[in-house]
Amino acid sequence: MIAILQRVRHAEVEVAGQIMGAIGPGLLMLVCAEPGDSEAQAEKLINKVLKLRIFGDAAGKMNLSLQDVGGGLLIVSQFTLAADCSGGNRPSFTGAARPEAGQRLYDHCLNYARGLHPVVAGGEFGADMQVSLLNDGPVTIPLRVN
C-alpha cells in the first residue's frame, strides 16, 4: 500500500458540495491499494501512521505521534498514487488495485483506524472529491508498506 501523509492544521473532503469528512489538527492520509495488498498490510500502514513521530514536542522537536497529540486522521482514497509516468506523458494506473479490492482495503483502513483512534474521518471511495487542507510545517511524508 502507498500513502502520503500531510500534517495539517485542518482538512476536509467534499463530494458534490457535501462535506464527507473533516478534522482539525492532525494528519491527512492519501492512500492507494496496489494489486496483491491485504488487510494485514492495511493494518500495518495504519499502525505506522498512528505511531509516526512527526508532531513537535515542547522543545519543537518532531517527537510526538498522532496518538500522543490526540489529532484527527482524515483518510482519503487516491488511486493516482500508483501512477506510472515512465511510458510517456499520460500516466498509467495499472499499478493500483482493481476497484473492488481498493474499496475493500480502503474500508478496512477506515474501520481499523476507528477501532484504534478516537478521531477518524474519510471520504467516499471512487467519488470525485475535493480535498481542502492547511499543511502544517509543511510536513509531507510518503509511506509504502509491503
C-alpha positions as CSV (number, residue, x, y, z in Angstrom):
1,M,0.0,0.0,0.0
2,I,1.1,3.5,-0.7
3,A,0.3,6.6,1.4
4,I,1.1,10.2,1.5
5,L,0.8,11.8,4.9
6,Q,0.4,15.6,5.4
7,R,0.5,17.1,8.8
8,V,-2.4,19.6,8.8
9,R,-3.9,22.4,10.9
10,H,-7.3,21.3,9.4
11,A,-8.5,19.3,6.4
12,E,-11.8,18.3,4.8
13,V,-13.1,16.3,1.9
14,E,-16.2,17.2,-0.1
15,V,-18.3,15.3,-2.6
16,A,-21.0,17.1,-4.7
17,G,-21.0,20.1,-2.3
18,Q,-21.3,18.0,0.8
19,I,-18.6,17.6,3.4
20,M,-17.9,13.9,3.9
21,G,-15.2,14.2,6.5
22,A,-13.3,16.9,8.3
23,I,-10.6,17.2,11.0
24,G,-8.9,19.9,13.0
25,P,-5.1,19.5,13.7
26,G,-3.8,16.1,12.7
27,L,-3.0,14.1,9.6
28,L,-4.4,13.9,6.1
29,M,-3.7,10.4,4.7
30,L,-4.0,9.8,1.0
31,V,-4.0,6.1,0.4
32,C,-3.8,3.7,-2.5
33,A,-4.0,-0.1,-2.6
34,E,-1.9,-2.0,-5.0
35,P,-2.5,-5.4,-6.6
36,G,-1.9,-8.1,-4.0
37,D,-2.3,-5.9,-1.0
38,S,-4.0,-7.4,2.0
39,E,-5.8,-6.4,5.2
40,A,-2.6,-7.2,7.1
41,Q,-0.8,-4.5,5.1
42,A,-3.6,-2.0,5.6
43,E,-3.3,-2.6,9.4
44,K,0.4,-2.3,9.3
45,L,0.1,1.0,7.5
46,I,-2.5,2.4,10.0
47,N,-0.3,1.2,12.9
48,K,2.6,3.1,11.4
49,V,0.6,6.2,10.8
50,L,-0.7,6.4,14.3
51,K,2.7,6.0,15.9
52,L,4.8,8.0,13.4
53,R,6.5,10.8,15.5
54,I,6.1,13.8,13.3
55,F,4.5,16.3,15.7
56,G,6.5,18.8,17.8
57,D,7.2,18.3,21.5
58,A,7.7,21.1,24.0
59,A,11.2,21.8,22.6
60,G,9.8,21.9,19.0
61,K,11.4,18.6,18.0
62,M,9.4,16.0,16.0
63,N,9.0,13.6,18.8
64,L,5.2,13.0,19.2
65,S,2.8,10.8,17.4
66,L,-0.8,11.4,16.2
67,Q,-1.9,9.4,19.2
68,D,0.3,11.4,21.6
69,V,-1.2,14.7,20.4
70,G,-4.8,13.4,20.0
71,G,-5.1,14.8,16.5
72,G,-7.5,13.8,13.8
73,L,-6.9,11.4,10.9
74,L,-8.6,12.0,7.6
75,I,-8.2,9.1,5.2
76,V,-8.9,9.7,1.5
77,S,-8.6,7.1,-1.2
78,Q,-6.4,8.1,-4.1
79,F,-5.6,5.6,-6.8
80,T,-3.4,8.1,-8.6
81,L,-0.6,7.5,-6.1
82,A,0.1,4.4,-8.2
83,A,0.7,6.4,-11.4
84,D,3.4,5.3,-13.7
85,C,4.7,8.1,-15.9
86,S,7.6,6.3,-17.4
87,G,6.0,5.4,-20.7
88,G,5.1,8.8,-22.0
89,N,3.0,11.9,-21.0
90,R,-0.2,10.1,-20.0
91,P,0.1,8.3,-16.6
92,S,-0.8,4.6,-16.4
93,F,-2.7,3.5,-13.3
94,T,-2.3,-0.3,-13.7
95,G,-0.3,-0.2,-10.5
96,A,-3.4,0.5,-8.5
97,A,-5.6,-2.4,-7.2
98,R,-8.8,-3.2,-9.0
99,P,-11.7,-1.0,-7.7
100,E,-13.3,-3.9,-5.7
101,A,-10.1,-4.7,-3.9
102,G,-9.3,-1.0,-3.5
103,Q,-12.6,-0.2,-1.9
104,R,-12.4,-3.3,0.4
105,L,-8.9,-2.2,1.6
106,Y,-9.9,1.5,2.0
107,D,-12.9,0.5,4.1
108,H,-10.7,-1.8,6.1
109,C,-8.3,1.1,6.8
110,L,-11.1,3.3,8.0
111,N,-12.7,0.7,10.2
112,Y,-9.4,-0.5,11.6
113,A,-8.3,3.1,12.3
114,R,-11.6,3.9,14.0
115,G,-11.0,1.0,16.3
116,L,-7.7,2.4,17.5
117,H,-8.1,6.2,17.4
118,P,-10.9,8.4,18.5
119,V,-11.0,11.0,15.6
120,V,-11.0,9.3,12.2
121,A,-12.9,10.7,9.1
122,G,-13.0,9.6,5.5
123,G,-14.0,10.4,2.0
124,E,-16.1,8.4,-0.5
125,F,-14.3,5.7,-2.4
126,G,-14.3,6.3,-6.2
127,A,-16.0,9.7,-6.0
128,D,-14.9,13.0,-7.5
129,M,-13.6,14.5,-4.2
130,Q,-12.4,18.0,-3.4
131,V,-9.8,18.0,-0.6
132,S,-9.0,21.2,1.3
133,L,-6.2,21.4,3.8
134,L,-3.8,23.7,5.5
135,N,-0.5,21.9,5.6
136,D,1.4,22.4,8.8
137,G,5.1,22.8,8.5
138,P,4.8,21.8,5.7
139,V,5.3,18.2,6.7
140,T,4.6,15.7,3.9
141,I,5.8,12.1,4.2
142,P,5.5,9.3,1.7
143,L,5.0,5.8,3.1
144,R,4.9,2.3,1.5
145,V,4.2,-0.9,3.3
146,N,4.8,-4.4,1.8
